[in-house]
Amino acid sequence: MAHDVSARRRKRRHIAAVLRRRRRRLVVELPLIVGMTLLWGAMWIDFSVGNLVFGFLISLGIVSAFRLPPVHLSGRFNLWQALLFIVRFLGNVVVASLNVFGLSIFRGPRVRSAIVGVPLRSHNDLMVTITAHTLTLIPGSVVVEVDRRSAVLYMHVLDIDTDEDVEAFRASARETEAGLIKVMGTRAELDALKKEDA
């Protein structure tokens, strides 16, 4: 009898510990789930409540089924820098769209492209991912591979004729990353960026 009571208590404690671990894991992975939900809405170009709830459930299922690395947030978010970044990003999209339109009309198949490696400052998975997605949203370039260990994005870029074009694109891509670091990078990344600017 005492043995049964002791076994039941151990079982209850084990179940409670498992539930606590799952709750902690859910809190840690909540930013990933929210990000995946927003990505779902962006993919379908539909941010209705029903579509976002469905995307949330799919994201929750993916996170529960697969052991994904936790997303570590920096703990800082600069609203002013975020607004500046959005304005610059939209400007880049407009300029790049006009550039791609002009290339397709006036140069057509004579346009040369290249695969350009862009070494990033940050090795944080979230920052690398957001930078890659942001750069892909700007017409004329797309990420074809990410080297996670060295934080290098390999991108297919239109209208690359010279080494100067390669360097200009690299500088532009790193400027986008710098903008994201100012918005939500870690304090160490921000300090390194300030030293680089100085």
C-alpha positions as CSV (number, residue, x, y, z in Angstrom):
1,M,0.0,0.0,0.0
2,A,2.7,2.5,1.0
3,H,4.7,1.4,-2.1
4,D,1.6,2.3,-4.3
5,V,1.2,5.7,-2.7
6,S,5.0,6.4,-3.1
7,A,4.8,5.3,-6.8
8,R,1.8,7.5,-7.4
9,R,3.5,10.5,-5.9
10,R,6.6,9.9,-8.0
11,K,4.4,9.7,-11.1
12,R,2.6,12.9,-10.2
13,R,5.9,14.7,-9.6
14,H,7.3,13.4,-12.9
15,I,4.1,14.6,-14.8
16,A,4.3,18.0,-13.1
17,A,8.0,18.4,-14.0
18,V,7.3,17.5,-17.7
19,L,4.5,20.1,-17.8
20,R,6.7,22.7,-16.3
21,R,9.4,22.0,-18.9
22,R,6.9,22.2,-21.7
23,R,5.5,25.5,-20.4
24,R,9.1,26.9,-20.2
25,R,9.9,25.6,-23.6
26,L,6.7,27.3,-25.0
27,V,7.6,30.6,-23.5
28,V,11.2,30.4,-24.9
29,E,9.9,29.4,-28.3
30,L,7.0,31.9,-28.4
31,P,9.0,34.5,-30.5
32,L,9.7,31.8,-33.1
33,I,6.0,30.8,-33.2
34,V,4.9,34.4,-33.6
35,G,7.5,34.9,-36.3
36,M,6.4,31.8,-38.2
37,T,2.8,32.9,-37.9
38,L,3.6,36.3,-39.4
39,L,5.6,34.6,-42.1
40,W,2.6,32.4,-42.8
41,G,0.4,35.5,-43.2
42,A,3.0,37.1,-45.5
43,M,3.3,34.0,-47.7
44,W,-0.5,34.0,-48.3
45,I,-0.7,37.8,-48.3
46,D,-3.6,37.4,-45.9
47,F,-3.4,38.7,-42.4
48,S,-7.0,38.0,-41.5
49,V,-7.7,36.6,-38.0
50,G,-8.7,33.1,-39.3
51,N,-5.5,32.8,-41.5
52,L,-3.3,33.9,-38.6
53,V,-4.9,31.5,-36.2
54,F,-4.4,28.7,-38.7
55,G,-0.8,29.8,-39.2
56,F,-0.3,29.9,-35.4
57,L,-1.6,26.3,-35.1
58,I,0.6,25.1,-37.9
59,S,3.6,26.9,-36.2
60,L,2.7,25.3,-32.8
61,G,2.6,21.9,-34.5
62,I,6.0,22.3,-36.2
63,V,7.6,23.5,-32.9
64,S,6.1,20.6,-31.0
65,A,7.0,18.0,-33.6
66,F,10.6,19.1,-34.3
67,R,13.3,20.1,-31.8
68,L,14.2,23.6,-33.1
69,P,16.9,25.7,-31.5
70,P,15.5,28.3,-29.2
71,V,15.3,31.9,-30.5
72,H,17.3,34.3,-28.2
73,L,16.0,37.8,-28.2
74,S,18.3,40.7,-27.4
75,G,15.9,42.3,-24.9
76,R,16.0,45.7,-26.7
77,F,13.8,47.3,-29.4
78,N,14.3,50.8,-30.6
79,L,11.0,52.2,-32.0
80,W,12.6,55.2,-33.7
81,Q,15.2,53.1,-35.5
82,A,12.5,50.7,-36.5
83,L,10.5,53.6,-38.2
84,L,13.7,54.8,-39.9
85,F,14.4,51.3,-41.0
86,I,10.9,50.8,-42.5
87,V,11.1,54.1,-44.4
88,R,14.6,53.2,-45.8
89,F,13.4,49.6,-46.6
90,L,10.4,50.9,-48.6
91,G,12.6,53.4,-50.4
92,N,15.0,50.6,-51.3
93,V,12.1,48.4,-52.6
94,V,10.8,51.2,-54.8
95,V,14.3,52.1,-56.2
96,A,15.1,48.4,-56.8
97,S,11.7,47.7,-58.5
98,L,12.3,50.6,-60.9
99,N,15.8,49.4,-61.6
100,V,14.7,45.8,-62.3
101,F,11.9,47.2,-64.5
102,G,14.4,49.3,-66.5
103,L,16.8,46.3,-66.8
104,S,14.0,44.0,-68.1
105,I,12.9,46.7,-70.7
106,F,16.2,48.0,-71.9
107,R,18.8,45.3,-71.4
108,G,16.8,42.1,-71.2
109,P,18.9,38.9,-71.6
110,R,22.2,41.0,-71.7
111,V,21.8,41.6,-67.9
112,R,24.6,39.8,-66.0
113,S,24.1,38.4,-62.6
114,A,26.4,36.9,-59.9
115,I,26.4,34.9,-56.7
116,V,27.7,37.3,-54.0
117,G,28.8,36.3,-50.5
118,V,27.9,38.8,-47.8
119,P,29.6,38.2,-44.5
120,L,27.3,39.5,-41.7
121,R,28.4,41.0,-38.4
122,S,25.9,39.1,-36.3
123,H,26.0,35.4,-35.7
124,N,22.7,35.4,-34.0
125,D,20.3,33.0,-35.8
126,L,17.3,35.4,-35.6
127,M,19.3,38.4,-36.9
128,V,20.8,36.4,-39.8
129,T,17.3,35.1,-40.7
130,I,15.6,38.5,-40.6
131,T,18.5,40.1,-42.6
132,A,18.2,37.3,-45.2
133,H,14.4,37.7,-45.5
134,T,14.7,41.5,-45.7
135,L,17.3,41.4,-48.5
136,T,15.2,38.8,-50.4
137,L,12.2,41.1,-50.3
138,I,14.1,43.8,-52.2
139,P,13.8,43.1,-55.9
140,G,17.0,42.1,-57.8
141,S,18.5,39.8,-55.2
142,V,17.6,36.5,-53.5
143,V,19.3,34.4,-50.9
144,V,20.4,31.1,-52.3
145,E,22.3,29.8,-49.3
146,V,23.1,30.7,-45.7
147,D,26.3,29.5,-44.1
148,R,25.2,29.4,-40.5
149,R,28.6,28.8,-38.9
150,S,30.3,31.8,-40.5
151,A,27.1,33.9,-40.9
152,V,27.6,34.4,-44.6
153,L,24.7,35.0,-47.0
154,Y,25.2,33.8,-50.6
155,M,22.9,35.9,-52.8
156,H,22.0,35.8,-56.5
157,V,22.2,39.4,-57.6
158,L,21.1,41.0,-60.9
159,D,23.2,43.6,-62.8
160,I,26.6,42.7,-61.5
161,D,29.3,43.6,-64.1
162,T,32.4,44.5,-62.1
163,D,34.1,44.0,-58.7
164,E,32.9,47.5,-57.8
165,D,29.3,46.3,-58.3
166,V,30.0,43.4,-56.0
167,E,31.4,45.6,-53.3
168,A,28.5,48.1,-53.7
169,F,26.0,45.4,-53.2
170,R,27.9,44.0,-50.2
171,A,28.0,47.4,-48.6
172,S,24.2,47.9,-49.2
173,A,23.4,44.5,-47.7
174,R,25.6,45.2,-44.6
175,E,23.8,48.6,-44.3
176,T,20.5,46.7,-44.1
177,E,22.0,44.5,-41.4
178,A,23.3,47.5,-39.5
179,G,19.8,49.0,-39.6
180,L,18.4,45.8,-38.1
181,I,21.1,45.8,-35.4
182,K,20.1,49.4,-34.5
183,V,16.5,48.3,-34.2
184,M,16.9,45.0,-32.2
185,G,20.5,43.9,-32.0
186,T,22.2,43.0,-28.8
187,R,24.1,45.6,-26.8
188,A,27.4,44.0,-27.9
189,E,26.4,44.1,-31.6
190,L,25.4,47.8,-31.2
191,D,28.7,48.7,-29.5
192,A,30.7,46.9,-32.3
193,L,28.7,48.8,-34.9
194,K,29.4,52.1,-33.2
195,K,33.1,51.3,-33.1
196,E,33.0,50.4,-36.8
197,D,31.3,53.7,-37.7
198,A,33.8,55.6,-35.6
